[in-house]
Amino acid sequence: MKYYSIGDEDTVLGFGMVGVEGMIVNGEEEARNAFQTALKDKDVGIIIITERMAELIRDQVDQYIFTEKFPLILEIPDRIGRIEGKPGLREMVNTAIGVKL
């Protein structure tokens, strides 16, 4: 199983330093193309995408987040930081399992 990163230059280059393939994107069309590229690779099990890029292609991302289909989609903050009002991973896990970690 491989990881694939989609986002700004800092994010993709950072993950690239540890061997994660990815694509630097600067807009909606590039984000859609990168997402489709990742989905076509059957070895990709986890797509790491920045929150801002995921928001640009929310319709596509949600098709995979709210199903049992692979790959797993992991949204992370970019170099600017978390999108205000968006819950973090810890908050989502706490809500999902009903236990504070």
Secondary structure, 3 states (H helix, E strand, C coil): CEEEEEECHHHHHHHHCCCCEEEECCCHHHHHHHHHHHHHCCCEEEEEEEHHHHHHCHHHHHHHHCCCCCCEEEEECECCECCCCCCCHHHHHHHHHCCCC
